[in-house]
Amino acid sequence: MSTYTLRFPGSGTIIEEAILKGREEGREKARAEDILRVLRVRGIEVPDAVRERVGSCEDLDVLGTWLDRAVTVGSADELFVEPAGA
């Protein structure tokens, strides 16, 4: 029995790669904005260096970790500090 795989025009091409890359970049940008928003809502000052580091990060897992930390840190710089015992 054969399996039918749905393919759209442009599938497996540079067009598809560009679309997927754009989606990934959109998720990264949104996650970075979420981190900064949480800090702002909590009244935590965000230095330009922190804003730049968060905004330039391209790793969704790292951004997710920073988002989790943004909920509890006492300063923006603490986003990047590994917890003791980690």
ChimeraX attribute file (.defattr): number of C-alpha atoms within 10 A of each C-alpha:
attribute: neighborCount
match mode: 1-to-1
recipient: residues
	/A:1	3
	/A:2	4
	/A:3	5
	/A:4	6
	/A:5	6
	/A:6	6
	/A:7	8
	/A:8	8
	/A:9	8
	/A:10	10
	/A:11	11
	/A:12	10
	/A:13	9
	/A:14	10
	/A:15	12
	/A:16	14
	/A:17	13
	/A:18	11
	/A:19	11
	/A:20	12
	/A:21	12
	/A:22	12
	/A:23	12
	/A:24	15
	/A:25	15
	/A:26	12
	/A:27	14
	/A:28	22
	/A:29	18
	/A:30	13
	/A:31	20
	/A:32	24
	/A:33	16
	/A:34	17
	/A:35	24
	/A:36	22
	/A:37	15
	/A:38	17
	/A:39	22
	/A:40	14
	/A:41	10
	/A:42	14
	/A:43	11
	/A:44	16
	/A:45	15
	/A:46	15
	/A:47	11
	/A:48	9
	/A:49	11
	/A:50	17
	/A:51	15
	/A:52	12
	/A:53	11
	/A:54	23
	/A:55	18
	/A:56	12
	/A:57	14
	/A:58	15
	/A:59	11
	/A:60	16
	/A:61	10
	/A:62	13
	/A:63	22
	/A:64	16
	/A:65	13
	/A:66	23
	/A:67	22
	/A:68	14
	/A:69	21
	/A:70	24
	/A:71	14
	/A:72	13
	/A:73	16
	/A:74	15
	/A:75	14
	/A:76	21
	/A:77	14
	/A:78	15
	/A:79	22
	/A:80	14
	/A:81	10
	/A:82	9
	/A:83	9
	/A:84	5
	/A:85	4
	/A:86	4
